[in-house]
Amino acid sequence: MTRTYISVTTPEDAAAQKCETAAYLAGGTEINRLNSNVEAQTLISMKKLQELKVVEDLDDYVAIGALCTFQELIENELIPDYLRKALLFMGSRQKRNMATIGGNIACLRDDSYLLATLVAADAELFVLENLMIRRIPIRDYIKREPNDDALILTINLKRNFDFVDSKRYANTVESLSTLVVSMVKDAGQISIAAAIKTAGIYELPELAAAAMKPDVTEEELIGIAYDLDLPIEDDFRGSAKYKRYLLGVTVKCMLEAAAKGGVR
Ligand SMILES: Cc1cc2nc3c(=O)[nH]c(=O)nc-3n(C[C@H](O)[C@H](O)[C@H](O)COP(=O)(O)OP(=O)(O)OC[C@H]3O[C@@H](n4cnc5c(N)ncnc54)[C@H](O)[C@@H]3O)c2cc1C
């Protein structure tokens, strides 16, 4: 396919060029990937949008520019450790030097490195859409389709929680994942989210409600995971039943870690 490149100098220009047959070119690691799902005829190069490469300290929150690469964020001291852990799920340093946080979110992949963590942490996106800047909770954004027209500008993330952890299951760090689970506990509330291969990215309030019960057992959590009304399918990484089992067990492990005052 012959592609047209457009270089833009403002976020407004970028958003004005976006349509169904165009894509925002950030790091290009998904767009240029073999068998990529992004089939754009026009690529909107955002290299010159330096204002989207800034990380800002907002006291309890950090505002992350959408064009920051994984590696830049890992090396930035304003980034909370729990996000750094998820950023390191991308094992290849070469890829981390190119791939951006905004691009990762917009891909909405069912094996997303970051989305389970960002959803559990209740991140908010600032996007440019229909010529207006809008604030969208990430838990709403994940219901959209990949390669959405809205331009992600910044991601606002709370810096500290009582407990937060994310776990990624894959054969090797470079392999595609079966499951990424994240749990946040704060002010007595629990939030759980997962990226489940073949199914998608979900906030999981049923599991979170069960996890709030002080005496919840591993069997109960596995039972709830089995009963979740989600389109989880068998694939070469594991059966649907196995993915559900893993989800229940992981939540129990995280609860135990939280009770011991584990990972923050
Ligand atoms: C071998 C290989 C394995 C991979 N495995 C995984 C994996 O396991 N998990 C995973 O999550 N990803 C994986 N990826 C995909 C990719 O590396 C990451 O998701 C990366 O973070 C995408 O960011 P990017 O900047 O490179 O996006 P790009 O490739 O530049 O763009 C990807 C999409 O995001 C949109 N986009 C980019 N920036 C914005 C923005 N600011 N606002 C709105 N839309 C935007 C584009 O329009 C396009 O549709 C893999 C890639 C490769 C090559």
PDBQT file of the ligand as one rigid body, heavy atoms in Angstrom, charges set to zero:
ROOT
HETATM    1  C1  LIG A 301       6.804  -7.308  17.893  1.00  0.00    +0.000 C 
HETATM    2  C2  LIG A 301       5.772  -6.416  18.555  1.00  0.00    +0.000 A 
HETATM    3  C3  LIG A 301       5.083  -6.904  19.666  1.00  0.00    +0.000 A 
HETATM    4  C4  LIG A 301       4.140  -6.071  20.319  1.00  0.00    +0.000 A 
HETATM    5  N1  LIG A 301       3.517  -6.560  21.426  1.00  0.00    +0.000 NA
HETATM    6  C5  LIG A 301       2.649  -5.752  22.119  1.00  0.00    +0.000 A 
HETATM    7  C6  LIG A 301       2.028  -6.217  23.314  1.00  0.00    +0.000 A 
HETATM    8  O1  LIG A 301       2.219  -7.351  23.769  1.00  0.00    +0.000 OA
HETATM    9  N2  LIG A 301       1.194  -5.362  23.967  1.00  0.00    +0.000 N 
HETATM   10  C7  LIG A 301       0.951  -4.084  23.503  1.00  0.00    +0.000 A 
HETATM   11  O2  LIG A 301       0.214  -3.345  24.157  1.00  0.00    +0.000 OA
HETATM   12  N3  LIG A 301       1.510  -3.644  22.366  1.00  0.00    +0.000 NA
HETATM   13  C8  LIG A 301       2.355  -4.433  21.653  1.00  0.00    +0.000 A 
HETATM   14  N4  LIG A 301       2.932  -3.983  20.489  1.00  0.00    +0.000 N 
HETATM   15  C9  LIG A 301       2.436  -2.722  19.903  1.00  0.00    +0.000 C 
HETATM   16  C10 LIG A 301       3.163  -1.427  20.223  1.00  0.00    +0.000 C 
HETATM   17  O3  LIG A 301       4.563  -1.612  20.314  1.00  0.00    +0.000 OA
HETATM   18  C11 LIG A 301       2.696  -0.703  21.475  1.00  0.00    +0.000 C 
HETATM   19  O4  LIG A 301       1.325  -0.835  21.713  1.00  0.00    +0.000 OA
HETATM   20  C12 LIG A 301       3.104   0.776  21.411  1.00  0.00    +0.000 C 
HETATM   21  O5  LIG A 301       2.956   1.375  22.677  1.00  0.00    +0.000 OA
HETATM   22  C13 LIG A 301       2.315   1.600  20.382  1.00  0.00    +0.000 C 
HETATM   23  O6  LIG A 301       2.776   2.950  20.467  1.00  0.00    +0.000 OA
HETATM   24  P1  LIG A 301       3.345   3.726  19.195  1.00  0.00    +0.000 P 
HETATM   25  O7  LIG A 301       3.730   5.084  19.672  1.00  0.00    +0.000 OA
HETATM   26  O8  LIG A 301       4.434   2.956  18.526  1.00  0.00    +0.000 OA
HETATM   27  O9  LIG A 301       2.036   3.784  18.282  1.00  0.00    +0.000 OA
HETATM   28  P2  LIG A 301       1.919   3.967  16.682  1.00  0.00    +0.000 P 
HETATM   29  O10 LIG A 301       2.337   2.699  16.006  1.00  0.00    +0.000 OA
HETATM   30  O11 LIG A 301       2.578   5.224  16.228  1.00  0.00    +0.000 OA
HETATM   31  O12 LIG A 301       0.323   4.165  16.559  1.00  0.00    +0.000 OA
HETATM   32  C14 LIG A 301      -0.539   3.104  16.907  1.00  0.00    +0.000 C 
HETATM   33  C15 LIG A 301      -2.003   3.581  16.916  1.00  0.00    +0.000 C 
HETATM   34  O13 LIG A 301      -2.178   4.554  17.927  1.00  0.00    +0.000 OA
HETATM   35  C16 LIG A 301      -2.766   5.743  17.398  1.00  0.00    +0.000 C 
HETATM   36  N5  LIG A 301      -2.152   6.849  18.131  1.00  0.00    +0.000 N 
HETATM   37  C17 LIG A 301      -0.841   7.078  18.344  1.00  0.00    +0.000 A 
HETATM   38  N6  LIG A 301      -0.661   8.157  19.127  1.00  0.00    +0.000 NA
HETATM   39  C18 LIG A 301      -1.899   8.628  19.421  1.00  0.00    +0.000 A 
HETATM   40  C19 LIG A 301      -2.379   9.721  20.207  1.00  0.00    +0.000 A 
HETATM   41  N7  LIG A 301      -1.571  10.567  20.861  1.00  0.00    +0.000 N 
HETATM   42  N8  LIG A 301      -3.722   9.904  20.265  1.00  0.00    +0.000 NA
HETATM   43  C20 LIG A 301      -4.581   9.065  19.635  1.00  0.00    +0.000 A 
HETATM   44  N9  LIG A 301      -4.182   8.007  18.893  1.00  0.00    +0.000 NA
HETATM   45  C21 LIG A 301      -2.856   7.799  18.790  1.00  0.00    +0.000 A 
HETATM   46  C22 LIG A 301      -2.462   5.724  15.910  1.00  0.00    +0.000 C 
HETATM   47  O14 LIG A 301      -3.463   6.434  15.179  1.00  0.00    +0.000 OA
HETATM   48  C23 LIG A 301      -2.476   4.237  15.615  1.00  0.00    +0.000 C 
HETATM   49  O15 LIG A 301      -3.780   3.794  15.391  1.00  0.00    +0.000 OA
HETATM   50  C24 LIG A 301       3.878  -4.777  19.821  1.00  0.00    +0.000 A 
HETATM   51  C25 LIG A 301       4.592  -4.302  18.696  1.00  0.00    +0.000 A 
HETATM   52  C26 LIG A 301       5.522  -5.108  18.078  1.00  0.00    +0.000 A 
HETATM   53  C27 LIG A 301       6.294  -4.571  16.895  1.00  0.00    +0.000 C 
ENDROOT
TORSDOF 0
